[in-house]
Amino acid sequence: MKRLFSRRQKHIPLWRWVGVRMSALAVFTVIAIAFGMWLRFAIEDAIKLRQLPPDARHEMITLRVTPRANEARLWQLFARYYDVVDFLPGLANRDWWMLGVLIAGSIPLILLGGLLASRPLSRQFSNVAGAARRVSEGDFSARANVIPGAPDELASFAMDFNSMTTKLQQYEREVRESSVMLAHELRTPLNAAMGRVQGMLDQVFPNSDEQLRMVHRQLEQINRLVGDLHLLSLARAGQLVLERDVFPLEELISERVAWAAPQLREAGIVPEIDVPKDIMAYGDRDRIGQVLSILIDNALRYASSGKSLSIDVSSSSSLLYTSVSDRGPGVEPALVPQMIDRFWRAESSRARHWGGSGLGLSIASAICQAHGGALEITNREQGGICVRMGLPRHN
């Protein structure tokens, strides 16, 4: 019976899953009662026949082959050897008592079968409830196990819950780590600006335009950081305003590479671009261009030693992929998923001393997600990384 339930529950809605199990349990109970009644008749008939004299037993067996043709003689044998109460319709008939016994005996089986049938359902609810309780207590590492045999809707609910807690755990880690990083990123330019102004007030530094420009640069750095954080907040809240339009992707890529041409020449990098001219993209041109600039800047900042930068475009039925690849030192595989975290900067291959706030890839990922796409990062087989921007394709 358990196998029957597990087969029927697959790929069906929750209400139908419960209905199938309860219906199967009801059908199984009716069949069991009918089989019990048949078995009772067969056993009692065999006992009665064994109690008859040999001649009467032989005659009874022979006459029962064609009961309609031998009805009168059969009634004579019944009247002589059988109890007349068994032929009455009232409650004195032992058949009713037997039926009552079977029904009473089936009730515990129905309850047990119902408990077994609903066990995956209740266990899945209990697992999700237990995990939710742990999350409410601040344990964002809690996960709900997916119970084998549970309805598809509940299994999907558990997996969605796990995805949610994974995101919460990521956000909690980002908030914890970025609070320290944010204080450092803001303190450095702010202290520099305040020190410069204080030096001008104390006449340690001359009160000149050059000194003011140095203070202005520090304040610009603070303003840029605050702006980046604001952009991330808007994107994660789903409130990033996008001015979508259709534009040639090859033209945008060429424009952003041209903007970075002086830095590329200084690094000794000749970019390789493989983009069909007829590829049209749909989205906010400036925001997508911002993503491209971030990816090019990352390659210049962290992978210039590889002397390689390649940009190519591919597509699927629904997405348009723009890949920016380098031949730098790459990143340890375990750290790749963390690269889009806010303020993330690896301490080895992509070292802190290269500068930057660590928000670039977070911003690029947020812009892609706001467009309905995603940012994928992978290590290349012969060194370096490939960052692939996936955006919905324009039809």
C-alpha positions as CSV (number, residue, x, y, z in Angstrom):
1,M,0.0,0.0,0.0
2,K,2.9,2.4,0.8
3,R,4.3,1.8,-2.7
4,L,1.0,2.5,-4.2
5,F,0.8,5.9,-2.4
6,S,4.4,6.8,-3.3
7,R,3.8,6.1,-7.0
8,R,0.6,8.1,-7.2
9,Q,1.8,11.2,-5.4
10,K,4.5,12.1,-8.0
11,H,4.0,15.2,-10.1
12,I,0.5,16.0,-8.8
13,P,-0.8,19.0,-6.8
14,L,-1.0,18.7,-3.0
15,W,-4.8,18.5,-2.8
16,R,-4.9,15.7,-5.4
17,W,-2.0,13.9,-3.6
18,V,-4.0,13.9,-0.4
19,G,-7.2,12.8,-2.3
20,V,-5.4,9.9,-4.0
21,R,-4.0,8.6,-0.8
22,M,-7.3,8.8,1.1
23,S,-9.2,7.3,-1.8
24,A,-6.7,4.5,-2.1
25,L,-7.0,3.9,1.6
26,A,-10.8,3.7,1.4
27,V,-10.7,1.3,-1.6
28,F,-8.2,-0.9,0.2
29,T,-10.5,-1.0,3.3
30,V,-13.6,-1.9,1.3
31,I,-11.7,-4.7,-0.5
32,A,-10.3,-6.0,2.8
33,I,-13.8,-6.1,4.4
34,A,-15.2,-7.9,1.3
35,F,-12.4,-10.3,1.3
36,G,-13.0,-11.0,5.0
37,M,-16.7,-11.7,4.4
38,W,-15.8,-14.0,1.6
39,L,-13.3,-15.8,3.7
40,R,-15.8,-16.2,6.5
41,F,-18.4,-17.8,4.2
42,A,-15.8,-20.1,2.7
43,I,-14.5,-21.3,6.1
44,E,-18.0,-21.7,7.6
45,D,-19.2,-23.6,4.5
46,A,-16.1,-25.9,4.7
47,I,-16.8,-26.6,8.4
48,K,-20.5,-27.3,7.8
49,L,-19.7,-29.7,4.9
50,R,-17.2,-31.6,7.1
51,Q,-19.9,-32.0,9.8
52,L,-22.4,-33.6,7.4
53,P,-22.7,-37.4,7.1
54,P,-20.7,-38.7,4.2
55,D,-23.8,-39.5,2.1
56,A,-25.4,-36.1,2.8
57,R,-22.1,-34.3,2.1
58,H,-21.7,-36.0,-1.2
59,E,-25.3,-35.2,-2.1
60,M,-24.9,-31.6,-1.1
61,I,-21.8,-31.1,-3.1
62,T,-23.4,-32.7,-6.2
63,L,-26.7,-30.7,-5.9
64,R,-24.9,-27.4,-5.5
65,V,-23.4,-27.7,-9.0
66,T,-26.9,-26.9,-10.4
67,P,-28.8,-25.3,-7.5
68,R,-31.9,-24.1,-9.5
69,A,-32.6,-27.6,-10.8
70,N,-32.3,-29.1,-7.3
71,E,-33.8,-26.3,-5.2
72,A,-36.4,-28.4,-3.3
73,R,-33.9,-31.1,-2.2
74,L,-31.4,-28.4,-1.2
75,W,-33.9,-26.7,1.0
76,Q,-34.6,-30.0,2.7
77,L,-30.9,-30.5,3.4
78,F,-30.6,-26.9,4.7
79,A,-33.6,-27.4,7.0
80,R,-32.2,-30.6,8.4
81,Y,-28.5,-29.7,8.8
82,Y,-28.2,-25.9,8.9
83,D,-29.3,-23.3,11.4
84,V,-32.4,-21.4,10.2
85,V,-31.3,-18.2,12.0
86,D,-28.5,-17.9,9.4
87,F,-31.2,-17.4,6.7
88,L,-33.0,-14.6,8.5
89,P,-32.3,-10.9,7.6
90,G,-32.3,-9.6,11.2
91,L,-29.4,-8.9,13.5
92,A,-29.6,-12.4,14.9
93,N,-27.9,-13.5,11.6
94,R,-24.2,-14.1,12.3
95,D,-23.3,-12.5,9.0
96,W,-24.1,-9.1,10.5
97,W,-22.0,-9.8,13.5
98,M,-19.1,-10.8,11.3
99,L,-19.5,-7.7,9.3
100,G,-19.5,-5.6,12.5
101,V,-16.3,-7.3,13.7
102,L,-14.6,-6.7,10.3
103,I,-15.6,-3.0,10.4
104,A,-14.4,-2.6,14.0
105,G,-11.2,-4.3,13.1
106,S,-10.6,-2.2,10.1
107,I,-10.9,1.1,12.0
108,P,-7.4,0.8,13.6
109,L,-6.0,-0.2,10.3
110,I,-7.6,2.9,8.7
111,L,-6.1,5.1,11.3
112,L,-2.7,3.5,11.0
113,G,-2.8,3.7,7.2
114,G,-3.9,7.3,7.4
115,L,-1.0,8.1,9.7
116,L,1.5,6.3,7.4
117,A,0.0,8.0,4.4
118,S,0.2,11.5,5.9
119,R,3.6,10.9,7.6
120,P,5.7,12.4,4.7
121,L,3.3,15.4,4.7
122,S,3.6,16.0,8.5
123,R,7.4,15.4,8.5
124,Q,7.9,17.9,5.7
125,F,5.8,20.5,7.5
126,S,7.7,19.8,10.8
127,N,11.1,20.1,9.1
128,V,10.2,23.5,7.5
129,A,8.6,24.7,10.8
130,G,11.7,23.6,12.8
131,A,14.1,25.3,10.3
132,A,11.9,28.5,10.4
133,R,12.1,28.5,14.2
134,R,15.9,28.3,14.0
135,V,16.0,31.2,11.5
136,S,13.7,33.3,13.7
137,E,16.3,32.7,16.5
138,G,19.1,34.1,14.2
139,D,20.5,30.8,12.8
140,F,20.5,31.6,9.1
141,S,22.4,28.3,8.4
142,A,19.2,26.3,9.1
143,R,17.9,24.2,6.2
144,A,14.8,22.1,5.8
145,N,15.4,18.5,4.6
146,V,13.3,17.4,1.7
147,I,11.5,14.3,2.8
148,P,11.3,11.4,0.3
149,G,7.7,10.7,-0.6
150,A,6.5,14.2,0.3
151,P,4.2,16.0,-2.3
152,D,5.9,17.9,-5.0
153,E,4.4,21.2,-3.8
154,L,5.7,20.7,-0.3
155,A,9.2,19.6,-1.6
156,S,9.3,22.7,-3.8
157,F,8.2,24.8,-0.7
158,A,11.1,23.3,1.3
159,M,13.6,24.0,-1.5
160,D,12.3,27.6,-1.8
161,F,12.6,28.0,1.9
162,N,16.2,26.8,1.7
163,S,16.9,29.2,-1.1
164,M,15.5,32.0,1.0
165,T,17.7,31.1,4.0
166,T,20.7,30.9,1.8
167,K,20.0,34.4,0.6
168,L,19.4,35.5,4.2
169,Q,22.7,33.9,5.3
170,Q,24.5,35.7,2.5
171,Y,22.9,39.0,3.4
172,E,23.7,38.5,7.1
173,R,27.3,37.7,6.2
174,E,27.5,40.7,3.9
175,V,26.1,43.1,6.5
176,R,28.4,41.7,9.2
177,E,31.5,42.0,7.0
178,S,30.6,45.1,5.1
179,S,29.9,47.1,8.3
180,V,33.6,46.7,9.1
181,M,34.7,47.3,5.5
182,L,32.4,50.3,5.1
183,A,33.8,51.9,8.2
184,H,37.3,51.4,6.8
185,E,36.4,52.6,3.3
186,L,34.8,55.8,4.6
187,R,37.3,56.5,7.3
188,T,40.4,56.5,5.0
189,P,39.3,59.3,2.6
190,L,37.4,61.1,5.4
191,N,40.5,61.2,7.7
192,A,42.6,62.3,4.7
193,A,40.3,65.2,3.9
194,M,39.9,66.2,7.5
195,G,43.6,66.1,8.1
196,R,44.2,68.2,5.0
197,V,41.6,70.8,6.1
198,Q,43.0,70.8,9.6
199,G,46.5,71.3,8.2
200,M,45.3,74.3,6.2
201,L,43.6,75.7,9.3
202,D,46.8,75.3,11.3
203,Q,48.8,76.7,8.3
204,V,50.8,73.5,8.0
205,F,49.6,73.4,4.4
206,P,49.1,76.5,2.3
207,N,45.6,77.6,1.7
208,S,45.8,77.0,-2.1
209,D,43.7,75.6,-4.9
210,E,45.9,72.5,-5.1
211,Q,45.2,71.7,-1.5
212,L,41.4,72.2,-2.0
213,R,41.6,69.9,-5.1
214,M,43.2,67.2,-2.9
215,V,40.4,67.5,-0.4
216,H,37.8,67.5,-3.2
217,R,39.2,64.2,-4.5
218,Q,38.8,62.5,-1.1
219,L,35.3,63.8,-0.9
220,E,34.6,62.5,-4.4
221,Q,35.8,59.1,-3.3
222,I,33.3,59.1,-0.4
223,N,30.5,60.3,-2.6
224,R,31.2,57.6,-5.2
225,L,31.2,54.9,-2.5
226,V,27.9,56.2,-1.1
227,G,26.4,56.3,-4.6
228,D,27.5,52.8,-5.2
229,L,25.9,51.6,-2.0
230,H,22.7,53.5,-2.9
231,L,22.6,51.8,-6.3
232,L,23.0,48.4,-4.7
233,S,20.2,49.1,-2.3
234,L,17.9,50.2,-5.0
235,A,18.7,47.2,-7.1
236,R,18.1,44.7,-4.3
237,A,14.8,46.4,-3.4
238,G,13.7,46.1,-7.1
239,Q,13.6,49.9,-7.4
240,L,16.4,50.6,-9.8
241,V,15.0,52.7,-12.6
242,L,16.0,51.4,-16.0
243,E,15.5,53.2,-19.3
244,R,15.2,50.3,-21.6
245,D,15.8,50.5,-25.4
246,V,17.1,48.5,-28.3
247,F,20.7,49.2,-29.3
248,P,23.6,47.6,-31.1
249,L,25.7,45.7,-28.6
250,E,28.9,45.8,-30.7
251,E,28.8,49.6,-30.7
252,L,28.5,49.7,-26.9
253,I,31.4,47.3,-26.4
254,S,33.6,49.2,-28.8
255,E,32.7,52.5,-27.0
256,R,33.7,51.1,-23.5
257,V,36.9,49.5,-24.8
258,A,37.8,52.9,-26.4
259,W,37.2,54.6,-23.1
260,A,39.7,52.2,-21.5
261,A,42.2,52.4,-24.4
262,P,44.9,54.5,-22.6
263,Q,45.0,52.1,-19.6
264,L,45.0,49.1,-21.9
265,R,47.9,50.5,-23.9
266,E,49.8,51.2,-20.6
267,A,49.2,47.7,-19.4
268,G,50.4,46.3,-22.8
269,I,47.0,44.6,-23.5
270,V,45.6,44.4,-27.0
271,P,41.9,43.4,-26.5
272,E,40.4,40.7,-28.7
273,I,36.8,41.5,-29.6
274,D,34.5,39.0,-31.3
275,V,31.0,40.6,-31.5
276,P,28.7,40.3,-34.5
277,K,27.6,43.7,-35.8
278,D,24.0,42.8,-36.1
279,I,23.5,41.7,-32.5
280,M,20.9,43.9,-30.9
281,A,20.5,44.2,-27.1
282,Y,17.5,45.4,-25.1
283,G,18.0,47.2,-21.8
284,D,19.4,50.3,-20.2
285,R,22.3,51.2,-22.4
286,D,24.1,53.2,-19.8
287,R,23.7,50.6,-17.1
288,I,24.9,47.8,-19.3
289,G,27.8,49.9,-20.3
290,Q,28.6,50.4,-16.6
291,V,28.8,46.6,-16.2
292,L,31.2,46.4,-19.2
293,S,33.4,49.1,-17.8
294,I,33.4,47.4,-14.4
295,L,34.5,44.1,-16.0
296,I,37.2,45.8,-18.1
297,D,38.5,47.7,-15.1
298,N,38.6,44.5,-13.0
299,A,40.7,42.9,-15.7
300,L,43.0,45.9,-15.8
301,R,43.3,46.1,-12.1
302,Y,43.8,42.5,-11.2
303,A,44.8,40.6,-14.3
304,S,47.1,42.9,-16.3
305,S,50.0,40.5,-15.7
306,G,48.3,38.0,-18.1
307,K,48.5,40.6,-21.0
308,S,45.2,39.3,-22.3
309,L,41.6,40.6,-22.5
310,S,39.0,39.0,-24.8
311,I,35.3,40.0,-25.2
312,D,32.9,37.8,-27.1
313,V,29.2,37.4,-27.5
314,S,27.0,34.3,-27.7
315,S,23.3,33.7,-27.3
316,S,20.7,31.1,-26.5
317,S,17.0,31.0,-27.2
318,S,16.3,33.5,-24.4
319,L,19.5,35.0,-23.2
320,L,22.4,37.1,-24.8
321,Y,25.8,36.4,-23.2
322,T,28.7,38.8,-23.2
323,S,31.9,37.3,-21.8
324,V,34.9,39.2,-20.6
325,S,37.9,36.9,-20.1
326,D,41.5,37.5,-18.8
327,R,44.6,35.4,-18.2
328,G,45.4,36.7,-14.8
329,P,46.1,34.7,-11.6
330,G,42.5,33.6,-11.3
331,V,40.7,32.9,-8.0
332,E,40.5,29.9,-5.8
333,P,37.4,27.8,-6.8
334,A,36.0,28.0,-3.3
335,L,36.1,31.8,-3.4
336,V,34.3,32.2,-6.8
337,P,30.8,32.3,-5.4
338,Q,31.8,35.1,-3.0
339,M,33.2,37.4,-5.7
340,I,29.8,39.2,-6.1
341,D,29.5,39.9,-2.4
342,R,29.8,43.5,-1.3
343,F,33.3,44.6,-0.4
344,W,34.8,41.3,-1.5
345,R,38.5,41.3,-2.4
346,A,40.6,38.2,-2.3
347,E,43.8,38.6,-0.3
348,S,45.9,36.6,-2.7
349,S,45.5,36.8,-6.4
350,R,43.3,39.9,-6.5
351,A,45.1,41.7,-3.7
352,R,43.8,44.6,-1.6
353,H,46.8,46.8,-2.5
354,W,45.3,47.2,-6.0
355,G,42.7,49.5,-4.5
356,G,39.0,49.7,-5.3
357,S,36.1,49.4,-2.9
358,G,35.2,45.8,-3.7
359,L,31.7,46.8,-4.9
360,G,32.3,46.5,-8.7
361,L,31.1,43.0,-9.3
362,S,28.3,43.4,-6.8
363,I,27.0,46.4,-8.8
364,A,27.5,44.5,-12.1
365,S,25.5,41.5,-10.7
366,A,22.8,43.8,-9.3
367,I,22.4,45.6,-12.7
368,C,22.2,42.2,-14.5
369,Q,19.5,40.9,-12.1
370,A,17.5,44.2,-12.5
371,H,17.4,43.4,-16.2
372,G,16.2,39.8,-15.5
373,G,19.6,38.3,-16.2
374,A,22.6,37.2,-14.2
375,L,26.4,37.5,-13.8
376,E,28.3,34.2,-13.9
377,I,32.0,33.9,-12.9
378,T,34.2,30.9,-13.7
379,N,37.9,30.1,-13.7
380,R,39.4,29.4,-17.1
381,E,41.3,26.1,-17.7
382,Q,44.6,27.8,-18.6
383,G,44.4,30.5,-16.0
384,G,42.4,33.6,-15.5
385,I,38.7,34.1,-15.1
386,C,35.7,34.5,-17.4
387,V,32.9,36.8,-16.3
388,R,29.7,36.2,-18.4
389,M,26.9,38.8,-18.4
390,G,23.6,37.2,-19.3
391,L,20.8,39.5,-20.4
392,P,17.3,38.7,-21.9
393,R,17.6,38.5,-25.6
394,H,15.8,41.1,-27.9
395,N,13.5,39.3,-30.3
